[in-house]
Amino acid sequence: MPHRDRKASRASLAAPRRRPSLVRPPRGLWVEVERGFHVGNERGIFLGSVKAADPEPGFHAFGATSEHLGHFVALDEAKAAVVAASTVSAPGELTH
């Protein structure tokens, strides 16, 4: 094996190949600030809120500008709707 090929073999074993990073949509960090009232943010940017519906069961989802996004049976569905209403326009930047 020529000298150059051995170096290439060692380099391929030593350095793992990196896959290109995929841009992920925001997931949000959710905090229940008051019983039944959850707010979400992504990297310090407000995404919206979810409020427990009363007296009916379920949750109301609201976007960043308080627009009503809908009524959902499950909390996770309501949070997902808030996140879906926000999109990534550039790395680290959200638009609504």
C-alpha positions in Angstrom: 0.0 0.0 0.0 1.5 3.3 -1.0 2.3 5.9 1.8 -0.4 8.3 0.6 -3.2 5.6 0.8 -2.3 4.6 4.3 -2.7 8.3 5.4 -6.1 8.4 3.8 -7.1 5.2 5.4 -6.1 6.4 8.9 -7.8 9.8 8.3 -11.1 8.1 7.4 -10.9 5.9 10.5 -9.9 8.7 12.9 -12.4 11.4 11.8 -16.1 10.4 11.8 -18.0 11.8 8.9 -20.4 14.6 9.7 -23.8 14.8 8.2 -25.0 18.2 7.1 -27.1 19.7 9.9 -30.9 19.8 9.3 -32.8 22.9 10.1 -35.5 21.9 12.6 -38.7 23.8 13.2 -39.0 25.3 16.6 -40.2 23.1 19.4 -40.5 25.7 22.0 -39.8 25.8 25.7 -43.1 25.6 27.6 -43.8 26.9 31.1 -47.1 26.8 33.0 -47.1 30.3 34.5 -50.5 29.9 36.1 -52.7 26.8 36.5 -54.0 25.9 33.1 -52.1 28.7 31.3 -48.9 27.8 29.4 -46.6 30.1 27.4 -44.0 29.0 24.9 -40.8 30.5 23.6 -38.0 29.5 21.3 -34.6 30.9 21.9 -36.1 33.9 23.8 -38.8 34.7 21.2 -42.4 34.4 22.4 -44.3 31.8 20.4 -47.7 32.0 21.9 -49.8 30.5 24.7 -52.2 27.7 25.5 -55.1 28.1 28.0 -57.2 25.4 29.5 -60.8 25.7 28.2 -63.4 26.3 30.9 -66.0 25.0 31.4 -65.6 22.6 28.4 -62.7 20.2 28.3 -59.7 20.9 26.1 -57.3 23.8 25.4 -57.4 27.0 23.4 -54.2 27.9 21.5 -53.1 31.5 20.8 -50.3 32.7 18.5 -47.7 35.3 19.3 -50.1 38.2 18.6 -52.9 36.6 20.6 -54.7 35.3 17.5 -56.9 32.3 18.3 -55.5 29.2 16.6 -58.1 26.8 17.6 -59.6 24.5 20.3 -57.8 21.2 20.9 -58.6 18.2 23.0 -55.0 17.5 24.1 -52.5 20.0 25.5 -49.7 18.6 23.2 -51.9 19.3 20.2 -52.5 22.9 21.2 -48.8 23.4 21.8 -48.0 21.9 18.4 -50.4 24.3 16.8 -48.7 27.3 18.4 -45.3 26.0 17.3 -46.6 25.4 13.7 -47.9 29.0 13.5 -44.3 30.1 13.9 -41.7 29.5 11.2 -38.0 29.8 11.0 -36.9 32.4 8.4 -33.2 32.3 9.1 -30.9 30.5 11.6 -31.9 31.7 15.0 -34.7 33.9 13.7 -38.5 33.3 13.9 -41.2 35.0 11.9 -44.9 34.9 12.7 
